[in-house]
Amino acid sequence: MSASASEADMAAVKTSSNGVWQGDDPLRFAFPLLILQTLLILVLSRLLAFLLRPLRQPKVIAEMVAGILLGPSALGRNGAYLRALFPPWSAPVLESVASLGLLFFLFLVGLELDLRSVRRSGRRAFAIAAAGISLPFACGVGVAFALRRAIPGADQAGYAPFLVFMGVALSITAFPVLARILAELKLLTTPIGETALAAAAFNDVAAWVLLALAVAISGGGDRGPITSLWVLLCSAAFVAAWMLAVKPAMAWVARRADAAGEGGGDAWVAATLAGVLASGFATDLIGIHAIFGAFVFGLTVPKEGAFAGRVTARVEDLVLELLLPLYFASSGLKTDVAAIRGGVAWAMLALVIGTACAGKIAGTFGVAMACGMSAREAVVLGVVMNTKGLVELIVLNIGRERKVLNEETFAILVLMALVTTFITTPTVMAIYKPARAAGRRRLHHRKLQGAAPSAPSSPSAPAGAGAGAKELRVLACIHGGQDVPALINLIETIRGHTQPRRLVKLYILRMVELTERTSSILMVRAARRNGLPFLRPRRAGEPHDQVDVAFDTYAQLGHVSVRPMTAVSALHTIHDDVAAVAEDKRVSLVVLPFHKRQTGHGDDVENLGPEWRAVNRRILREAPCSVAVLVDRGFGGGEQVSSEQVAHGVCVVFFGGPDDREALELAGRMAEHPGVEVTVVRFVDGKAGSEEQSEVTLRPSNTKNADRSYTFSTAVIDTRKEKELDEAAVAEFRQRMGSLVRFEERVVVGNVIEEVVSIGKSREYGLVVVGKGRLPSSMVAQLAVRPAEHPELGPIGDALASSGHGVTSSVLVVQQHDMSNADEVPVSVVVDGHAHDGEFAKDTAMAEP
């Protein structure tokens, strides 16, 4: 189609149709076609992101591949598809919307880049950045000469802009993508991650300067070098004016917005967004791309206080989830892999990829070694600095717009960016493991009965003689403010004595999922040190978070030492953070919120999803201490109360086994609280000693799914010894607690689940405490074949946590830490019946929940 015909189509196109009933085809109107294009792009990019998730690839890879698939390289080879969904007249509409998203994304990149941290990074980061950009730039210039000779039409562009664009394309490091890869690998705040991020920031600034130079040179056209010089001078004046005048103004805006509070800063956020648009217009007016203005304006926004986070929260979802994928699609629609024709062109592609990797890795490696880094760390640094991604695509698109790069050269460089970014994560994972991971298994195994490692106590020691004499250290994990009241009431219940007050040190770990969002990366950098979550003291001027306020109040009124932390990690690795903090702080108990929680006063249940359920299961498996899962149904009335206001009943269900003995130990602490009435209900098998009694044996089953079946320990145990330990624990507990605890024995002949559920339904107890039962008694073992809704809680805990039984009490499921019982598998039940002369197996398949 000729340019004049395309312009005629654009002039004739209308925004919206009157609908098919009036004879209009929506695909011939701009707005409905844009909606369909956006829907197609989002669905395909999300599908690819899901498929690439096991490879730990950043979302940018999926969006780049989606754009290429939608373009002439794949689906676009069908002319009817291309004319129907992506006709030439629709390209300006799609690119305009995508460019608006790109404008705000570059503002977020500037917001994410802290120039003060760049200045503080020191000579090492500067030297690594200088080597990491100069050698690849020189290599890019060398490759440019080869491309001009080998690729037909590549020599149509001027020498200077072509050489500069090629140098920038090979030397650039995508700061946003690099930050996300480092965060995903938990390297963001390790020494190597800090160096990489600082060097990438230097690299980013240098790349933008070089790109501005390239744009200015390519924009001179027939007007000569004087025009390019004026563009460069005006660009420098723009940056100086924004840094000297706009930056103090934005600091004033941020202070006013923070002072106005959460609901009063909307006008300042709107003014900031207007500033993004005005800055973009100014740089476009000068003659460099509008994105430069948005990036520089992002640098002027203060990083301290809550204003930057508030602006980010308003912008990032719309930009990252909706508008930015459109930019990748528009880039993919311009990328035609089929344009790479012949063996010479493919050889050029291999040369470009090899040169880009070798130049960046070799330059970074040499200087990193000279700065005293180990060879492995230096290689890893070079590999992560070779990350390309979105910024690379921006450079290539600008080069194509300015007619510096033809179709074949553009396609070669897009594939180079895709390959270099794709190989980063697998390569780093293959050659580098952080030092802390190597020693993760050297754990100090702790139970509640031995809370103080320096003064361990025996199981029969009084509560005050061992763990009670020392401070109790608890790590409480939360998702948000909804978990706080029940958690504080639980900690207050566990602490026991109020006069004199028992020493309790409470560590609060807020678990936040690491995402592609800018706010997530900002939170990681604020909440981690050397790859681990760390204590985060509140700085002056920082707004009071409701969670922090609640725990600060509890610390003052309850005389409890509270230390807040935040773990920002991918959900499949966040359990490593919990285990690392528990080990580092030497805690005795980790408290986890259940993935389902009751909302309001009705029966409505909020489900956080299978991902958070999987997190709990991994923590139960990996934690270096005892773990308790709290199923909250408004424990303590759903509100935080003081020590003097605590008044509720607690029932401990005891069947036998290590987990139940740990629950009994916890009950001993609770009973010492003057506002807590503890009842221990011990269930005894009514068939014991009779001819109806059957000896139950559990055997591993390879046919059952651990996600749908109860799992039990594979440890070989002495049943007689376990019963002796149970009897000793109960006898010692009754002697020690005396009248503080009401003790009850129930002989069970019928359905044990109905007996347990009746306790939770009685409304007599605010909390029911049970052991998980990994080494179960015979009564619990017979329940192994029950359909499991929440198998991670064990049969008894699952029955109490399930919504269909009408249980009103909150439930605490306790798992004692014991490495010998750590391995768990689904089982089949083998029953040795005295009524039969021999053994018969009842291998019951697990029913679907």
N, C-alpha and C positions, 0 to 999 in steps of 0.2 A: 504494500500500500504506500502511495506517495505521501510526502509531507503535507501537500495541499489537501489531499483527500482526508488525511487524518485530522487536519485542522477543521475541515468541513464537518466531519463526524462530531468533533468536540463542540462545535458551535451549535449543532443540531440536537445534541443530547440534552435530556431533561433530568431533573433530580428524582422525582418519584412518579410512579405509574398510577393509573386509575383502577388497576386490577384486571385479572383475566376475564371477568364477566363482562367487562366493557371493551374487550378485544386487545388489551395491552399485554405485551410480553415483558414481565418485570426485568428480564435479563438485558433489556435494551435501555434501561434507565439506571442512572448512576447509583442512587442510594440502595435500592434492593440488590443490585449486583454487588455492591461493596459489602453488604451484610452477608451474602452467600460466600463471597471470597474469604471474608474474615472467618466465617464458620468453618469452611474447609481447611483453612490454614491452622486454626486452633486445634481441630480434631486430629489432623495429621501430626502436628508437632507434639501434642500430648501423647499420642499413641507411640511415637518414636521415643519420647522421653521415658515412657514406661518400659519399652523393650530394651533400652540402653541402660536402665537403672542397675542391673546386675554388674555391668562393666564399670560402675562408679563414674560415669561420664557426666560432665556438667550439662545443664539443659540447653546451653548454647549450641552444643553439637547436634542435638535433636532438631533444633530450629534451623540450623544451617542445612542439614540433610533434607528436612521437609521442604525448604525453599528450592533446593536443587531438584527434588523429585517433582515438584509442581511445575517446574520450568521446562524449557525445551529439551533438557537432557533426558527426561523420562516421559511423564504424562503429556508434556507439551509436544511430543513428536506426533501426537494425534492432532491434526489441524482442526478438526471439528470441535474437539474439547477446548483448544486454545481460543478459537474464535467465539465460542459460547461463553466460557467462564472468564477468560482473560483477554478480551479484545483489545487492540492497540489503543482505542480511545479511552479505556478505563485505567490505563497505566498512570496518567497524571493524578487521577483521583486517589488511587491506592497509594502512590508514592507520597502524596501530600499528607495523607493521614499518617502514614508510616514515619515520615520526616518529623511530624509533630511529636510522635512518641520518641523518636531518636533525640530530639531536642531536649526533652525532659529527662531522658535517660542520661545524657551527657551532663546534665545538671546534677543528677544523683551521683555520677562518677566523681564530679568535682566536690560534692558534699562528702563523699566517702574518703577523699584524699585529704589528709591532714598535712599541710605544708610544714607545720612546726615539727611533726615527727620526722619529716624528710630532712629538715635542717639538723635535728638531733641525731641523725643516723650515723654521723661520723664519716671518717675518711674511707673506711673499709667498704661500706655500702656504695659510696660515691665512686670508688675505684672499680668495684665490680660492675656498677652500672655503666661507667664510661667504657670499660672493655667490652661489656655485653652489648653495647650499641655501636661502637666504632668498628670492631672487626666485622660483624654481620653487615654493617652499612657498606664497608669496603667490598665485602664479598658480593653484596647486591649490585654494586656498581659494576663489578667484573662480570657478573652474570648478565647484566643489562646489555653489555656489548655482544655477548654470545646470542642472546635472544633477538637482538635487532638484526643479526645476520641470518638466524635460522628460521624465524617466524615471519611469514609473509605479511607485510603491512605494518610490522612493528616499528619500522624506521620512518613512518609518516609523522610521528610526533617529534618535537624538538629534542635535541640531545640533553640539554640541561634538565628540563622537567622530567624526562623519562628516567634519567640516571637517579635523580633525587627520589622519585616515586618508588623505584625498584629498591633503592637503599633503605627507605623507610619501611617498605613492605617486608623486607627480610629482617630488619633490626628491631621492629616494634615488639613490645611485650604487653599483652592485654591485662592491665591491672585488675579490672573487676573479675575476670575469669580466673586469674591467678589467685586472688584472695579467696574465691570460693573453693578452688581445688585444695589450697592449703588448709582451709577450715574443714573441709570434708575429711582430709587425712590427719586432722588434729596436729598440724604442723604450724598453724598460723602464728602462734605466740612462742614457739620454740626458738632457740637461737637461729637456726637455719631459716625458719619461717620469717622471723623479724628481719633478717638480712635480705631475704628474697623480696619481701614486701617493700622495704626501704629502697632497694636497688630498682625494683619495678616502678616505684613512684618517681625516682630520678629519671628512669628510662621513659616513663610516660610523659613527663614534662618536656624532655628533650625531643621525643617523637612528635609531640604537638607543635613544637617550635619548627622542626624540620618540615612537618606537613604544611604548616602555614607558609613556610618558604616555598615549598613545591607548588602550592596553590597560587601564591603570588606570582611565581615565575610562569606557570602555565596560563595564568589569566592575562598576562601581558599582551599576548596575541600580536596583532599587527601594530599595536601602539608602542612597542619597543620596551627596552629595559627601564625607562624612566617611570612608566606606569607601575611596573613591578616594584620599583623602589618606593613609590608613594604608598602602595598597598602595605608594604612591610613597615614603613614609618608610622602609618596610621594604626596598624595593628599593635605596634609597640606602645603608641600613645594610648590606645584603648586599654591595654592591660595595665599600664601605669595609672591611668585615671581610675579604673575600677578598684585597684589595690589601695590607692591612696585616699579615694573619696567614698566609694561605694562600700568598702569593707568596714570602715568605722560606722557608716550609716546602718549597715546590717547588724552590727553589734548592738547598736541602740535599739533597733527593731526587735532583736532577740530578747533583750532585757525587758522591754515593754510587754512582749508577748508572754514571757515567763511570769511576769508580775500579774498579768491579767488572769492567769490560771488556765485550766483546761478548756473552759467554755468561752473565755473572753478573748482569745487570740485569733479568731477566724479572720478578722480584717487584716491582720499582719501576715497570715498565711497567704491570703489572696494577693496582698501587695507583693509578696515574694514571688509567687507564680507569675504575676505581671512583670516583675523584674527579669525573669527568665526569658519571657517573650521579647521584652525590649532589648535585652542584651543580644539575643539571637538576631533581631532585626538590625541592630547596630553593626555587627560584624558582617552580615550579608551586604549591608550598604557599603561597607568599606571595600568588599571584594573578596573576603575569605568566607568560608562556609559559616552558616548561622550556628552550627554546633559549637564553634569556638567560643562564641559569646556566652552560651549556656554553661559551658564547662568552666569558664573563668568566673562567671557569676556564682557557680556552686562553690568555688574556692573561697569566695568572700563571706559565706555564711559561717558563723561561729560554730565550732564543733562541741563546745561546752554547753551545759544546760539541756533543757528538754525541747528547745525550739527546733533544732535540726531533726530530732526524731519525730516531732509532730508533723513537720513538712514532709518528711520522708513517708510517714504513714499515709498521708493524704494522697501522695503521688504514685507510690511504687506499684500498688496493685494494678491500677489501670494501665500504667506504662508497661510493666514487666509481663503481665499476663495477657494483655490485649493488643496494645499498640506495637510493642517491640517485635513480636513474631511477624507482624505485617512487613517490617523492614527486611527481615530475613527472606520472606517470601518474595518481596520485590527484587531482592538481590538474586535469589534463585531463578526468577523469571528471566533475568539477564544472563544467567550462566548457562552456556551450552557446552557440555562436555564433549559433544560430537564435533565441536569446532577444533578440538585437538586432533589433527589429522596427520597420519603418517608416523613412521618410527622416529623421525627426528624430533617431532613435537613431543612425543611421549618421553624421549630421552631428555628433552629440555625440562619436562616436569620432574623427572627423577633428579636431574641436576639441581633444579631450584630447591626441591625438598632436602636433598643431601647438603647443599650449601647452606641453607637456612639453619638446619640442625647443627652442622659442624661448626659454622661460624659462631653461633650463639653459645653452644656448649663449650667449644674450645676457648673462646674469649673469656667466658665466665670462669671456667675451670682453672685457667692459668693464673688469673689474678686471685681467685679464692685460695689456691694453694700457696701463693706468695703471702697471703694474709694469715696463714697459719691454720686453715681449715684442713680436715682430713680429706683424703682422695675421694672417699665415698660421698661425703657431704658436698664436696666441690662438684662432683658429677651430678648429684641430685639438684643442686642449685642451678647448674646449667640447664638441666632438663626442665625444671619448672619455669625458668626464665624464658624458655622457648615457647611458652604458651601464646597463642595468637587470639583467635576468637573474634568478638564483635568489632573491636577497634580496628583490626586488620581489614574486616569487611568495609568499614567506613572509609578507610584509606583507599581501598580498591575501587569502591563505588565513586568516590570523588575523582579518582584518576580516570575512570571510564566516562564520567560526566564531562570532564575537561578534554576528552578525546586524546589523553596521553596513553591509555591502554586500549588496544583493540580487543575484539571478542576472544580470540585465542589466548592472548596473554592474560586477559582477565580470568578466563576459566582455569588456566594453569595456576595462577596465584590463589584463587579461591580454594582449589583442591589442596594446595600447599598449606594453607591456613587450617583446613579441616584435618589433614593428616597430622600436623605437628601438635594440634590441640588434643586430638584423639589419643595419641600415644603417651601423653604426659602422665596421666594418673596410673595406668598399668605399669609404666616404666619405674616411676617412683616407688610404687608398692613392691615391685620386684627387687629393687636394689637397696631400699632404705627402710629400716625399722627404727623408730625412736628409741633412745636408750632406756626410757622408763618401761617400755613394753617388755624388754628382755628380763627384767626383774620382777614382773607382776606376780609370778607364782610363789615368790618367797614371802609368804604371808604370815602374819601373827594371828593364829586362829583363836578367836575369842567367842565366848558364850556369855550370857548374862551372869552365869554363876562365877565367871572370872573376869569381871569388867575391868579390874585393875591389873594389868599385866605384871606390874611389879609386886603385887601381893595376891597371888591366886588363891582361891578358896576352894575347898572341896564341896561336892554336892550337898554334903550334910552340914556344912557350916551355917551358922545363923546369918540372916540377911545382913545384919550390921557388921559382921566380922569380915566379910569379903568385899563383894562389889559395893555393898551399901556404905562401907567405911570410906571408900574412895568416891570420887565424883563419877556419876553415871554419864557416859557420853552417848548421845543419840543423834543419828543422822536422819532427819525427816525430809523426805522428798515430796514436792508439791508440783502441781500443774498451774495453779493460779489461786486467786483469792478465795474461791469456793471451798478449798481444802483446809483453810486456816482454822476456823473455829473448832471443828472436830479434832484437828491435830493438836491444838493447844490444850483442849480438854483432855485428850488422851495422855499427853506428856504430863500434865498436872496430876492425872490419876496414877500414872506409873511412878512418879517421883516418891510417893509414899509420905514419909514424915513431913509435916509442915513446921513443927516446933520440936527440936531444932530443925531448921530446914536442911534437907539433904542437898548436897552439891550436885547440880545437874548442869552439864554443858550441852547445849542444843545447837546443832548445825542444821541450817535450813538450806536445802539445795533445790532451787527452782529449776525444773527441767524444761528446756525450750528447744523445740525442733529447729535444726539448722535448715534453712531454705535458700533459694536463690535470691531472696529479697535483700536489698541494701541494708535495711534495718537489722537483719539477721547478722550480717557481717560486722556492722558497727557494734552489735551486742556481744559478738564473740570477742572482738578486740578489747572491749571494756570488761569482759567477765572472765578472761582466761590469762594465765601466766605460765610460761614454759609448758604449754600444752595441757595444763590442768586448771579446773575451776579454782578460783581463789577468793578469799574474803574480800568483800567489796564495801569499804567504808563510804558512807554518803558524804559527798563533797558539799562545801558551802554553796548555797544557791541552787542546789539540785532539788527538784520537787519531791515531796514525800509520797512514796508509793504506799498504797493501802496495805499491802502485805507487810512492808517494812514497819509501818506504823503499828500494826497489830502485834508484831513480834517485839517491837521496842516497848510497847505498853506491857506486854507479858513479862519481859525481862525486868522491868522496873518494879512491877507489882508482885511478881512471883519470885524475885531474887534469883533468877535463872540467867546464866550466861548464854546469850544467843548470838550466833555468828551466821549472817546470811551469805549465801553464795549463789551463783548462777552457772548452770552447765548448758551451753548451746552446742548441740551436736546433732548429727544425723541420727535418726531413731535406731538404726541398726548398730550404732556404736555408743549410744549414750550410757549403756550399762557399764562400759569401761570407766566412764567418769565417776559413776556412783561407787564402783568398787575401789577406784583409786583414792577417792576422797575418804571412804570408810577406812581404808588401810592407812592413809596418811594421817588422819586425825585419831586413829586408834579407837574407833567407836565400838560399842558393845552391841548396839541394836540399830538396824535400818528399818524405818517405818515407811511403807509405800502406800499411796492411795490406790484403791481398786479402780479399774478402768471404767466402771459404771458407778454413777452416784445419783442419789435421789434429789430431785429438784423441787423446791417449794414444800408444801405440806401434803401434796397428793401422792399418787403412785407413779407419777411421771419419772422416768429414769433417763438420764443423759449418758449416752455411750460414747466414750472417747475414741472408740474404734479398735480394730484388731492390731494396729501398729503399737499402740500403747499397752495393750494386753501382752504383746510379744516382748515389750521392754520389761515389764514386771517379771515375766518368766525367765528372761535372761539374767535379771538381777538376782532372782531366787537361786539361780544356778551358780552365779559367779561371785556373789558377795562373800567377803572374808569374815563375816560375823553373822550373828543371828538376824533373821528378817521377820518382820510382822507386816501383813497386808491388812489394811483397814477398809472394811466395807461400811461406808458411812451411811446411816439412815437418820441423820440429825442427832448425832451423839452429843449429849450435854444440852439438848434443846436447840441445837443448831446455832447457838450463840456462844461467844467467848465469855467465860465466867472467871471470877477470881478464886483464889484458894479457899476463901471462907464460904463461897457460894456453891462449891462442888457438893452435889448430893445426888448420887445415883447408885443403883445396884449393878454389880458385876457378877456374872456367872461363869465359872471355869468348868468346862466339860472335860473329864479325864477318862480316857480309855486305857492308856499305857503307851510306852515307847518314848524315845528321846524328845520328840517334838512336844508331846503332852507334858513331859517333865519340865521342859522349858516354859511352857504355859503356866505350870504350877509355880515355878520360880517367880514368874511375872506377877502371879496372883499374890504371892507373899509381899511384894513391894506395894501393890495396890491396897492391900488390907491395912497397911500402916497409915493410910490417909484417913483422917477423922471423918471425912464426908463420903467415904466409899464403903458400901456394905458388900462384902465378897461372899459368895456362896460357891462351894466346890461340889460338883455333882460327879460322883464316880460311878460309871456304869460297869456292872458285873454280869457276866454271861450266866443266865439262869439255867443253862443246860450243862454247866460245868459239873463234872463228876457223875453225870447221868449217862444212860445208854444212848441218849439222843445226841450227846456231844460229839462233834466231828473235829478232827484236827485239820486245820486249813494250811495249805502250802501254796505259795505264789511262785509261779515259774515264768520266766521271760517269754513274751510272745512276739514273734516277728510279723504277725498278721495284723497287728493293731496300730493305729495312728496315734502318736503321742499328743496330737492336738485335740483328739476327741476321746481319749481314754485316760483314766487315772494312771499315774506312773508311781512306782515304788522303788526303793533302794535295791541295788543289786548286791549289797553287802551280805556276807554270810554271818548270821547271828546265832547266838546261843539263846534259844527261847527261854530256857530255865533261868539263865542269868538275867535276861531282860525282865522277867517277872520279879526276880529278887530285887532288882534296881527299882522297879515300880513300887514294890511294897516298902522298901527302905525310904524312898522319896516321900511317899504318902505318910508313913509313920513319923518321919522327921518333921514334915510340914505341919502335921496336926499337933505335935508336941511343941513346936516353935510358936505357932500362931495362937494356940489355945482358943480362947473365946472370941478372938478377933474375927474368926472365919466360921461360917456355918457350913458344916460338912455333912454330905448326904450320900448315901449309897443306894443306887437303884438297880434292882435285879431285872434284867431284860430277858424275856422269853420270846416275845413277838418281834415286831418291826422296830429296830433300833432307830431308824431315821425318823419315824413318827414321834418317838420319845424325845429326840434332840430338837426337832422342829417345834414341838409343843413348848419347850423352854423359850425359844425365840419369839413365839407368838403370845406368850403369857403377859407381855407388857410389864412384867415385874422387874426386868433388867434392862438397863440402857445399853449394856455391852455384854456380848457373849464371847468368851475367849476359848479357842480350840487349838489343838496342835494339828499340823498338816498331816501327820501320820505316814511319813515315808517308811518307817519300820512299824507296821501296824500290829495291833492286837488281833486276835482271831475274829472278833466281832467286826472290826473295821475291814479286815482282809476280805471278808465275805462280800463286802460292798464294792469290790474292785470291778465287778461286771455290770454295775449300774450305769445307765446312760449318763455321760458327764457333760454338764454345761460349762463349768469352769474347772477343768481338771487340775489346774495349777494350785487350787485351794485344798485338794484332797477330798475324799468322799464326804466327810462331816462338814468341812467348811463350805463345800459346794452346795450341800443341801440347805445350809443356813443362808447362803448368799443368793440363791436362785429366787427369782421374783415370783414364781408360781406357788410358793408354799405359804405366803402370807406372813412371813417373819417381819416383825416390826423393830427388833433390836438391831443395833449396829453389831458387826462381827469383826473380831481380830483373829486372824489365822497366823499362828506362830510356827516358824521353822528354825530349829536349833542348828547352829553351824557345826558341821562335823564332816571333814573331808572324806572320811571313810564311807559316808553315806551319800556322797555327792552325786554319784552316777545313778540315774533313774531310768527305768524302762517300763513300757506297758506290760501287763502280766495277764496270764491265765490263772484260773483258780483250780487247784487240785485238792479234793476233799477225801480224807481217809475216814471212811465211815465204820464205826464199830458194829453197826448192824449188818455189815457185809464182811465176809471173811476175805479180805483183800482190799485192793485199791482200785478206785475207778476215777477217771479224769473227767471233769466237767469244763471243757474248754469253750467257754461261752463267748461268742463273737460280740464285739462292742456294738451296741445299737446306736443308730444315728440320733443326735440330740434333737 
